[in-house]
């Protein structure tokens, strides 16, 4: 059986910047079948060769190290274009006819990628069903849906219900590119492939966990989307909760998509709901100076560009261990990292009187300096029994590894039918059920204050003060790349 990948929204930025370079890279690495066909669909009028020529330029731009003219010429012969409007039933009928022309017999598998505006997801799914393109009696039919999957719990449920009228849950792949990153997957290998971490990975040894997704950039021209979304919808409901699930989950009985996702969902079930004063005491919200001056932002906007949350997992492993989730725009640097902060030693033997040495910590750098660091105490040479913090540093790129784009892994998994790194319907709805009450509280008259912070800092100073009142501090360290 050969595969056909149909990309809706083919003239968009995601297709040229991520999807086609990822598919080309897979082809160049001989990880894509030579008979695979890629069909772009959008309203723009292109001939096959016009679209191929356009993609040649963008692929060379976004994958310069791997781009090879001869390999591209071979790859491009598998690339086709079919003009079509998602709102047109006739265009879907024409697409079905075109796919029948280019596909082999007897049976072929098809992967539909919705790289469109989220408002078009339901209509695209409905049209696929009406045109008979979801019928998998002659080969698999799967659909990849980009985030955001809904804007709240109500809309996510409605979208799930609409999709389930056409596709079964096992045919649906809700994508979050963070899960395709090698360093995120390496958390599985680190935790469940070694004996040295798992005995310590619990409330007896861990004081707290920090998960930070920091972005250096400001919103720029994204105000139309961002001001109605905000940092909680944009980053927490998907990326940060995904990282928390992988960090906190129990080991599955085996590495299997159903069992992996079962364990992740259990984490969401265990997250302690916020009530009453929790919304003020366990959250910090901020907005960078200058946000109100961005093009398209209302003068009185209360949209957050920074947030910090304290969450608890009420499980045997994690009871009363706080998970601090933090994300923001216009921060000091671009970094995604998970910090496992261990408890202080039970009895102090060394160090200055009244001063405790730094606690041990494990830092998982997801991006851009992909790697793992262990911070621990060692003796200062020729200084009596004084100690200092030393670091063991593992870096993927320095140790013979390579960092493929996340979309390569996720596309390959979707083609092969492995849903381990994709979100299930109950997972999406549970995540919204955690975030929605916080958004609602922040939009109420009793909302906690919206603190200001200058771009280029680690958020508002009140966030640092908030941690200090809990006798903790943020790990504010920009990673060293290279």
N, C-alpha and C positions, 0 to 999 in steps of 0.2 A: 504494500500500500504506500502510496506517496501522499504528500501533504500539500494543502493549499492554505496560505495565510492571507486573509482578506482584511485590509486595514481601512476602516471608515474614518474619514477626516484625514485623508492622505495628503492633502495640501498644507496641513498644519505643521507647526513648529516641532511637536513631539515626534512626528514621523521622520522628518529630515534630520533632526538633531540626535535622536535616540534610537528609534526603532529600526530604520534602514541600516545605520552604522552597526547596530548590534547583529542584525541578520547577516550583513556582509561579513562581519568578523567571524561569525559562526561558520559561514560558508568557507572562508579562507582557512579556518582551522579544521576543515573537513568534519564539522559537527552538524552540518545541515545536509540532508540528503540532496544529491545532485538533481533529483527530479522534483524538488520542492518548487512550488510556484508562489509568487507574491503578487497580489492584486491590490492596487490602490483604488479607493473609491472616494470621490468628493465631487462637489458641484463644478469645480474648475474644468475647463475644456483642454485636455491634453491628448495628444497621440502617444502611443506606447513609447516611442523613441524620445519624444520631448520630455516625458517624465523621467526616463532613464538618464538623459543628459543633465537634467536639473539635479537629480539625486547624486550623480557622479560628482558634481561640484561640492555639494554639501557633505557627502561622505568623505571626500578627500580633506575637507576642512575639519570635520569633527573626529575623524579617525586617521590622522596623518601618518602615524607610525606603522599602521598595518596596511595602509592603502597601497595597492599595486595595480597598475593600469591593466595588465593582462588578466589578473584575477578578477578585476571589476568587469571586464568585458565578458568573461564567462558567467559571472553572477548575474549581470544585467539581462541576459537572455531568459532568465527565469522571472523577470519583473514585468508586470503588465499594468495597464491602467484602464479603468472603466468609469466614465462619468456617471454620476448619479446623485440624486437628492434624497435624503433620508425620508422626507415627507411624501415621496412619490412612489406609489405602488407599482406603477409602470416601470420605473427605474429598477426596482427590485426584481421584477419579472425579467427585465433585460439582463440584470446581473446573473440571475439563475441560468439563463440561456448561455451567457458568456462562459460561466464556470463549466458548464457541461461541454462546451466546445474545447476547452483547453485541458480538461482533466482526462486522465487515463481511465480505462475500464478494466476490471469490473468496479472496484470500490475505491474511494478516496476519503481521506480525513480532512476536515476543514476546521480552521481556527479563525474565528472572527474577533478582531481587535477594535474596540470602540474608543478611538482616539478623537472623540468629538466633544462638543460642549456637553456638560452633564445633563442639561435640559433636554437633550435629544436621546438619552439612553433608552427611555421607555418606548419612544416611537421607533427607534432602530430595532429593538427587540421585537416589537409587535410586527413590524414589516418583515423581519426575518421569518417569523412564524407564519405569517399570511402567505409568504411566497414559497413555503415548504422548505426553507433553507435550514431549519432547525431539526429536521427529521434525520435521525442517525441510524436508520435501518440499513443503510448501505455504506456506513463508515462513520467514524466519530464526528460529532459536531460540538465544538466548545466555543465559549465566548469569554473574552477578557474584557473586564470593565475597569476603567481607570478611576482613581479617586478624584473628587470626593464622592463617596457613595451616600448620597443624601446630605441634608444640611442639619438634620436633627433626627431623633428617634422616629418620629411620625413619618417623615419623608423617607427614611431608610426602610421602614416597614412597608410603606406603599410601593417603593421601588422593588423590594424583594418579592412582594406579592405579584406585581406585574411581570417580573422576569420568570417567576415560577409557573406562570401560565403558559410559557413557551419552552423554557429550558428546565431540566431537572437540576437539583443542586449540584450533582456530580459533574454537570456540564459547565458550571459557572466558576470563573476564576477572577476573583476581585483582587486587583493587583496593588501592592504597596512596594515601590521599588526599594525601600529600605531593607526589606527582607531578602532581597537578592544580593546584598553586599556581602562579600566574602567574610568580612570581620563579624558581621551579625551571625552568619552561619557558623563561624568559628567558635561562638559561644557554646553551641551544641557540642562541638568536639572538645573544647576545653573542659566543660563541666562533666560530660558523660563519657569521655574517652580517657580520663585520668583519675587516679585515686587520691591525688594530693589536695584537690579543691573541694570535692563533694563533702567530706566530713566537716569542713569549716563553713559550708554554705547554708547557714541557718542562724536563728536568733541567739544561740549560745555564743557565737563568735563574731557575728556581724552587728555593728552598732547602727548603721544606716546605709542606705544605697542612694547615690545621686545619679540621675540620668539627665544629661544636658544636650540639647540640640541648639547650638548658637549659630547665628548667621550674621556676617559682617555687613551685608548689604541692607539697604532700606527698601521700602516698597516700590520706589520709582513710579512707573506708570501702571502699577497693578491695583490702584485705588478702587477701581470699579469692582473688582473681586474682593480685595482684601478688607475694605471697610465694612462690608456686609458679612464677612467671615470672621476675622479676628484670629488671634494666635491659637485659641483653644480649638476651633474648628480646623484651622489650617495645619496644626502640628500635633496637638495632644491626642485628639480622637483616633488618629492613625499612627503616626510615627512613634511618639513617646510611649503610648500604651502597648504598641507592638514590642518595643524594646523591654518594657517592664514585664510583659508576659514571658518572654524568652528568659529573662533573668530570674524570674520567680517560679517558673513552672517546675513541676515534678518530672523526674525522668520517665518517659514512656516505656512501655514493655518492650517495644522495638521501634526502630526508626521507620515509621509508617505515617502516611499523611493523615489518616483518620485519628490515630492515637496521638500524634503530635498536636493536632488541633484540639482534640479533647482536653489535653493537659493545659493548653493555653487558655481555653474557655473557662476552665476551673479557676484560673487566676482571676479572671474578670468577675466570676461569681463571688470570689472571696473578698473583693475590695470593699472595705467598710464604707457605707454610704455617709455622706456629709449631712449633718442636720444642724439647725439652729446656728449657734455661734461658730461652728466649724468653717462656714463659708468666709468668715472674717479672719479667724485664727489660723486656718490651715491653707490660706491662699494669699498671694501677693500679685497685684496687677500693676502694669506700668505702660507708659507711652513715651516714645523717644521725642526729644525736643525737635521741632521741625516737622513732625508728622502732619500737623494741621495745615502746613504750608505746601504739602505735596499736592500735585495736580489731581483734582477730582475728589479730594477729601473735604467733607463738610466742616465748616468753621467750628462747630460745636461737637465734633465727633468724640465719643467716649470709647472708641474701639481700642482694644489692648494690642500693643506690639510686643509686650513682654508678659510672661506669667510664670509663677512658681506655685506648685501644689505640693502638699504633704498628704500622701495616701498610705493606707495600711492594708495589708493582706491578712485577714483573719484566718490563718491556717496554723497547723502545728509547727511548721517550719519557720514562719515569719511573724508570728503573733507579736505585736507591739514594736516591730522594727519599721521605722518610717522609711518610705520611699519618696525622695524629693525629686520631682520632675520639673525641669526648667527649660524654657525656650524663649527666644526673642530675636527681633530684628535690630540691626544697627548696633550689635554688640562688639566686643573687642576683636574677635576673630571668628573664623568659620571652623567649627569643631562639633563633632558628635562623639560623646564619650559616656561610658558607664563607670562609675566609681563604687567599688565595694569597700566601704570603710569599716575596718575591723575594730573590735573593742580594745580598750587600753589594757595593758598587762595588769594582773591582779595585785602585784606588789612591786613598788619601784625600788630598784637596787642602784641604778646609775643615774647620772644626770645631775644638774644643778639643783640645789635645795629649792623646793617650791615650784619647780618648773618640770613639767612632764614632757618627755620626748614625743615626737610625732608618732601617731599610731600607724600601724601597718595598713597599707591599702593596696588594692588591686585595681588598676586603671585599664579599661578596655577602650582603645581608641578605634572608633568605627570609621571616622574620616576626619581630616584628609591624611593624617599620618598613621595609617592602618597598622595596629600592633597592640601589644600588651606590655604593661609595666607593673612590676611589683616593687613597692616601696617598703623598706625594712630598716631596722637599726643595726649599725655596725660601730665598732670602736674607732675613735679618732686616733690615728697613729701618733705616738710620742706625746700623748696629752693626758696621761693618767687614765682613769676609767670614765672618760667622757664619750658620749655616743653621738652619732649623726645619722641622718637619713640617707641611705644609699638606694640605688635603683638597678634592678635587672630589667633590661629593655629588649623585647623581641619585636622586630619590625618585619612585616611580610616582605617588603621589597628588598631589604638588605639580606634576606635569608633565602634567596632563590625563588621567591614567590612572584606572582604577577596579579594585578588587580583588574580583572575584566569588568566591564560595565555591568551593573546589576541586571539590566534588561536582557543581557545574553543568557544568564542563568534562568531567569523567570520565563523567557520565551521557550527555552529548551524544555523546561519542566512542563509547561503547558502543552507543548507538542507531544511529549511522552506520556502525559496524563498524570503527572505527579503534582498534587495540589498542596503539598506540605507547606509551601511558603506563600500560600494565598489565603485570604480571609474567608471564613464561612459565614453564612447569613446570621446565625446566632451570635457569632463573635462581633460582627459589625453592630448589631442591635444592642448588645450588652455594653459595648464601648460608648455608644451614644447615650445609653442610660446612665453612665457615670458622668459624662461631660455636660449633658443637658441641664441638670440641676445647678451646676456651677454657673453656667451661662445665665440661667434664669435669675439666680441670686445676684449676679453682677449687673443685671439690668433692672433690679428692683430698687425702691427708695432706700433700702438698707444696705446697698452695695458698699463694699470696702472702698477706700479712697483709691483713685487712679494716680499713681505716683509718676513723676517725670524723671527722665534720665537723659544725659547727653549721649549722642551717638558716639560709639567708640569705647564705651564703658561696658561693664558686666551687668547692666540693668540698673534700676534705682538703688540708692544706698539703703533704702528701707528693706530691701531683700536681704542684704548683708546683716542688718540689725535684727531682722526676723530670725535668721539662723543663729545669731549670737545669743539671742534670748533663750534658745534651746541648747546653748552650750555646744554649738556646732558651727562649722564654717564651710562655705562653698569651696570647691576645688577649682579655683580660677587660674588655670594654667593653659596658655595657648600651646598647642603641640608643635614640636620641631619637626619639620618635614625634611626627609632625605636622610 
